[in-house]
Amino acid sequence: MTLTAVYKKFPEGYAAFVEELPGANTQGATLEEARANLVEAVVLILEANRKLSEESLGGEDVIRENLELPA
């Protein structure tokens, strides 16, 4: 799966977000910094979502499996 990163240049640097993942947004003084910050934001969002999901299930009997998305 590939996500789409969008970068917008401002006088102060770059704003960045991922089109497919609401809440994944950040900024950076340089494009490279914005890219690195965006990767970190995506990882943190996915980790937080996983933790919230696990907590909401509260030990219920569920099936977990990897989901492969088509290219």
VEXPA-571720 format. One record per residue: residue in three letters; x, y, z of N, C-alpha, C, CB in turn. Coordinates in steps of 0.001 Angstrom, whole numbers, padded with zeros to 6 digits, always signed. Glycine has a CB too. Layout:
ALAXYZXYZXYZXYZ;...
This chain:
MET+000846-001175+000000+000000+000000+000000+000891+001238+000000-000962-000002+001220;THR+000527+002204-000764+001250+003465-000824+000308+004592-000421+001834+003709-002242;LEU+000775+005447+000464+000000+006611+000883+000478+007833+000106+000127+006846+002416;THR-000374+008841+000025-000051+010050-000722+000283+011184+000234-001215+010449-001641;ALA+001528+011623+000204+001969+012762+001008+001831+014024+000172+003441+012576+001502;VAL+001312+015069+000797+001141+016356+000125+001934+017393+000911-000382+016760+000016;TYR+002726+018173+000200+003557+019205+000827+003198+020559+000231+005077+018902+000633;LYS+003017+021534+001090+002705+022890+000632+003766+023828+001189+001263+023335+001079;LYS+004377+024581+000289+005448+025495+000684+004876+026810+001200+006394+025757-000496;PHE+005439+027270+002295+005126+028557+002896+006439+029293+003102+004341+028394+004245;PRO+006408+030597+003341+007661+031318+003592+008465+030736+004765+007360+032781+003863;GLU+007760+030163+005754+008424+029629+006942+008892+028193+006766+007499+029711+008122;GLY+008488+027526+005694+008848+026119+005506+007761+025375+004751+009103+025443+006855;TYR+007458+024160+005212+006494+023302+004528+005466+022758+005507+007208+022150+003820;ALA+004225+022702+005054+003169+021974+005752+003005+020664+005001+001807+022797+005817;ALA+002645+019607+005712+002538+018300+005080+001371+017522+005674+003845+017511+005239;PHE+000729+016710+004834-000319+015820+005316-000424+014608+004403-001671+016557+005398;VAL-001099+013578+004904-001340+012365+004131-002816+012355+003753-000943+011071+004938;GLU-003089+012282+002450-004473+012343+001967-005347+011230+002538-004493+012274+000456;GLU-004815+010036+002661-005613+008884+003051-005738+008667+004551-005041+007677+002445;LEU-005067+009472+005347-005049+009255+006794-005352+010551+007537-003688+008693+007240;PRO-006618+010783+007859-006977+012002+008579-006165+012142+009864-008474+012010+008899;GLY-005714+013343+010120-004944+013610+011320-003445+013506+011135-005361+012687+012382;ALA-003016+012926+010017-001575+012812+009752-001127+014091+009064-001241+011546+008870;ASN-000716+015039+009859-000239+016302+009314+000852+016855+010211-001394+017317+009170;THR+001705+017661+009603+002849+018195+010329+003425+019365+009556+003925+017106+010559;GLN+004603+019788+009955+005305+020857+009251+006797+020684+009444+004849+022249+009748;GLY+007562+021437+008694+009008+021410+008839+009624+022628+008192+009589+020140+008236;ALA+010785+023018+008662+011477+024175+008100+011966+023889+006686+012652+024576+008990;THR+012282+022607+006416+012722+022190+005085+011824+021053+004610+014225+021750+005095;LEU+011873+020751+003327+011096+019645+002789+011537+018332+003435+011245+019572+001256;GLU+012829+018152+003615+013336+016923+004234+012813+016772+005667+014879+016918+004231;GLU+012798+017872+006412+012288+017826+007780+010796+017513+007788+012555+019155+008499;ALA+010047+018126+006886+008611+017850+006800+008355+016384+006462+007951+018755+005749;ARG+009160+015824+005548+009011+014401+005200+009248+013506+006410+009985+014019+004074;ALA+010332+013761+007118+010659+012959+008300+009576+013100+009369+012026+013376+008874;ASN+009101+014307+009577+008048+014538+010565+006759+013830+010165+007793+016040+010735;LEU+006479+013770+008872+005249+013135+008406+005311+011621+008615+005006+013460+006919;VAL+006454+011029+008359+006608+009593+008621+006366+009322+010105+008026+009095+008193;GLU+006957+010132+010955+006774+009969+012397+005301+010127+012785+007636+010990+013163;ALA+004616+011099+012204+003197+011313+012505+002361+010092+012109+002678+012568+011777;VAL+002634+009524+010952+001883+008346+010498+002110+007177+011453+002299+007951+009057;VAL+003352+006936+011822+003663+005836+012741+002947+006037+014072+005189+005727+012966;LEU+002984+007246+014610+002332+007524+015894+000822+007347+015814+002658+008938+016354;ILE+000210+007776+014728-001242+007626+014559-001617+006152+014484-001725+008365+013289;LEU-000877+005373+013712-001188+003949+013595-001001+003232+014931-000307+003300+012521;GLU+000051+003556+015659+000269+002948+016976-000851+003324+017944+001630+003381+017550;ALA-001260+004589+017941-002326+005040+018837-003654+004378+018475-002464+006573+018782;ASN-003949+004271+017184-005192+003624+016759-005213+002154+017163-005369+003752+015243;ARG-004080+001480+017021-004010+000073+017421-004260-000068+018927-002635-000530+017045;LYS-003637+000794+019715-003809+000730+021171-005261+001003+021560-002875+001739+021869;LEU-005877+002011+020956-007279+002322+021249-008189+001155+020883-007716+003584+020496;SER-007914+000518+019761-008707-000628+019331-008587-001775+020326-008271-001088+017938;GLU-007360-002071+020743-007134-003147+021708-007842-002857+023034-005629-003343+021945;GLU-007770-001614+023473-008418-001239+024730-009929-001333+024626-008015+000172+025135;SER-010486-000950+023474-011940-000978+023322-012476-002404+023264-012351-000221+022067;LEU-011650-003358+022839-012088-004751+022778-012050-005416+024150-011220-005531+021802;GLY-011245-004900+025041-011223-005361+026424-011073-006862+026603-012452-004931+027091;GLY-010206-007502+025833-009967-008926+026002-010998-009829+025357-009897-009234+027427;GLU-011879-009271+024538-012872-010099+023849-012183-011088+022910-013864-009214+023059;ASP-012880-012169+022618-012368-013189+021701-012561-012684+020273-013092-014570+021917;VAL-011467-012304+019629-011518-011767+018265-010473-012461+017402-011289-010231+018263;ILE-010605-012313+016118-009615-012818+015168-008878-011619+014606-010281-013669+014023;ARG-007558-011665+014657-006723-010613+014066-005924-011241+012947-005779-009944+015131;GLU-005837-010539+011822-005032-011021+010711-004528-009838+009909-005837-011985+009818;ASN-003447-010043+009185-002927-009004+008305-003872-008821+007132-001505-009355+007812;LEU-004014-007596+006709-004871-007264+005581-003999-006766+004452-005937-006206+005968;GLU-003948-007515+003385-003156-007139+002214-004045-006346+001261-002557-008401+001502;LEU-003622-005149+000923-004384-004298+000018-003829-004431-001393-004347-002824+000483;PRO-004699-004381-002390-004209-004470-003760-003409-003231-004141-005372-004660-004727;ALA-002537-003417-005083-001694-002306-005536-002495-001273-006284-000569-002812-006415;
